[in-house]
């Protein structure tokens, strides 16, 4: 029962992050599941099965609020679904002890990227180019984002969202809405791939339901948090959590000494607090400028 409560809290925390930032549900929840000793393939499969429900709810909400560019969704879902299915088959066929350090490295890099993005690169350009990405750009973007989403347990939002934002072709709200809506197809494809390689016996449906419940509870709370917590600050906080949880898994796999592990944690914590302080200072500085 304790584990189910913890899993529900993980689902709640991950949905709070994803609902506030438009990304990182898979990265956050998979990182925390790995921290509790769940095998990478089982963790990713559980997350994606839960995402079938949470992404459906998120997509419906975005469509109702007019945050979706249907053409972008259509162009992302086919290559994304193929990449997710192949990624799930790949990670599901490899023993967990072998792939776990590599998954942690990937999630660790995503954590650094999340901090970098919301510390330095969050503010999107105000002017839109009005141009459209061609189909040849959507094919590799969807495939790569889908593949890494399945293998790492997260990556669809962190990869697809910034690429679309940096192209300066869409409103940020439509980028987030389109990526979130298309993620439903990626979650379904990943789940099918995991079921083929792992089978139902390897997946604990109670864990999946617990993650779903936590995510559904968090969805309206996340919408409220967006209004009160600056996105830059929230992104920096989440990035640090992802880094700390995955560095623990990586250090354990490398069997480093206790003193080295403690030193590594201290260095990362100092850098994380510095990043949080930097974001807070920038927010206060911007608020003073807006007042004056």
N, C-alpha and C positions, 0 to 999 in steps of 0.2 A: 504493500500500500504506500509506503514511504517513497518508493521509486516512482510510482505513478504520479504522486503529488509533485515530485521533483520534475518529472517529464512535462507535466502540465504547466509548471512554472517556467520551464525552458521554452515551451511553445508560446507562452504568454510574453516572455521577454523578447523572443525572436520576432514575434509579430509587432510588438511595440517598436522595435528597431525598423522593421521593414515598412510598417505603416507610416512611420515618421520620415524615413529617408527614401523610400521607393526602392530599397535594395537591402540585401544582407540577411534575409530570413534564413536561407540555407546555410550561409557561412556561420552565423551566430549559433543556430541550433545544432549544427553538425559539430562545431568546435566544442560546445558544452557536452554533447553526447560522447565525444571521444574522451573528454576529461573524465567521464564516469566509467570509462573502460569498455564502452560498446564498440564492436568491430566496425571499421570504416564502411564496408559494404552494407552492413545491417543498419548503421547509423544513417547513411545516405538514402537507403531504401525507405526507412521509416519516415525520414523528413519529406521525401518526395510523395509518399502516399498521403501524408498529412496535408501537403501543399495542394493536392488535387482539390480538396475542399476549400482551403484558405485562399488559393489563387482564384477559384471560381467566384467566391464572395467578393474578393477584391476587384476582379474584372467587371462584375455586374455593377459595383459601386462606381467605378471609373467611367463606364459607359453611360450611366445615368447622369453623371455630372459633366459629361461632354469632354472628358479628358483623353479620349482615344482617337487615334488616326487609324481607321480600319485598313487602309492600304499598307501601312507599316506593319500592322499585326499580321496580315495575310502574307507579307513577304518574309516575315521572321519565323513563322510557325513551322514551315516545311523543313528548311535546313536546320532549324533549332531542334525539331523533333527527331530528325535523323541523327544529329550529333548526340543528343541526350540518350537515345536508345543504344547507340554504339558505345557511348561512355559507360552506361550502366552495365552492358554486357562485359565490357573490359574490366571494370573494377570488381564486378561480381564473380569473375572467374579466377581472381588472384587471391591467395591466402591473406587474411587480414594483417598478420604480423609483418608481412613483407611490404605491403603498400601503405601501412599506417604512417610511417615517417614521411613518406613522399606526399601524402595527403596533407599532413600537418605543415609541411614546407609550403605547399600551395596556398593553404589557408593563411599561413603566416604572412606570405607575400601580399595576399589580399588585404590582410589587416593593415599592413604598412601603407598599401595603396589607399584604403579608406581614409586613414589619417591624413595622408598627403592631399587627397582630393578635397576633403572638407576643411583642411587647414589653409591650403593655398589656392585651390582651383574651384571652389564651390560656386562662386558668383558667375552665373551664365551671362553671355553677352546680351545686351538689350535689343540689338538689331538682328533681325533674321534675314538670312540670305535669300530666302524664297525659293531656293533650288531644292531638288529632290535627289536623294541618293539613288543610284541606279541599282538594278537587280543584282548585278555582279558584285556590288559591295555588300548587299544583304546576305548573299549566300555564304561567304566565309565568316561574316560576323555571327549569323545565326548558328552555323555549324560549330564554330569554336566555342561560343558562349554555352551552347547546349551540351557539348562534350565535357567541358570543364565543370559545368554545373552538376552533371551526374557523377563524375569521378571524384570531385572534391566535396560534394554535398551542398555546394553553393557556388555561384559565379555568374548566373544568368543576368541578374541585375547589375552587379559590380562591373561586368564586362560590357554588356549591351547598352546600359544607360549612359555611361560617360562617353562612349563612342558616338552615340547619336547626339548628345549634348554638344560635344566639341565640334561637330560638323556645322553647328549654327544654322540649322534648317527648320527646327521645330520649336514650339514653345516648350519650356521645361515641364510643365504640367502634362502636356500631351506625350512627351517622351516617357515620363514615369508611368502614365496611364497605359500607353501602348505596350511598354515592356512588361508591366504587371499583368495585363490582360493576356498577352501571348504566352506568359509563363504557365498558364493552365495546360496548354498542349505539351509543353516541355515536361511538366510534372507527370502527365499521363504516360508519355513515351518512356520516361525514366522508370516509372513504376512497372511498366510492361517488361522492360529489359531486365530489371531486378528480379521480377517474378520468374522469368525464364531461366535465369542463371542461379538464383538462390532457392526459389521455390517458396511456397507459403510457410513451410515448416520453420524457416530461418527468420521469419518476420513475426514479431509479437504484436498482434493487433491491439492489445491493450495499450502498448506504448504509443502506437499510431493515434488511437482515439484520444489519449491523454494530450498529445501534442496538438491535435485538432481542437480540443476543448479550450486549451490555453490560448491558441491562436484566435479562435472566434471571440473569446472574452476580451482579448486585447484590442481587437480591430477598432471599436469605437473609442477606446481610451487613447489609442495611437493618434486618431484624428484630433482629439483634444490636446494631446501633447504637442502636436505640430504648432498649435497656437501659442503655447507658453514657453517652450524651450527652443532657443535658436538652433537651426539645423546644423550650422557649423560646429557648435558645441556638442550636440548630440552625436554627430558623426565622429568627432574626435574621441569621445568617451567610448563609443562602440568599437572603434578601431583598436583602442588600447586593450579592451577586454578580449578581442579576438587574438591579439598578439600574445598576451599573457597566457591564455588557455592553451594555445598551440605550442608555445615555446616550452611549456611544461611537458607536453607529450613528446616533443622532439628531444629534449634533454634526457628524458627517461629512456628513449630508444637508443640514444648514444651512450648511455650509462656513464654520464659525467659525474665527477665528485660533488659532494654536497656544497663545498666551499665555492666551486665554480658556478653551480646552479644558483646559489644565493647571490653571488656577485652579479650574475646575469640578470636576475630578477630586479636587483637594486638599480642597475644601470637603466633597464627598460622602464622601471617605475619613475625614475627621475626624469627621463626623456618624455614620458607620458604626461607627468604633471607639468613639465615645461610647456608642452604643446597645449594642454588645457588652459594654462595661465596665459599663453600667447593669444589663444582664441578669445578668452574672456576680455583681455586688454583691448583687442581689436574691436570687439563688440561695444565695449564702453566708449571707445574713441569715436566710433561711428555714430553712437547714440548722442554724444555731446555735439558732434558736428551737425547732426540733423536738427538739434534743438536750437543751436546758434544760427 
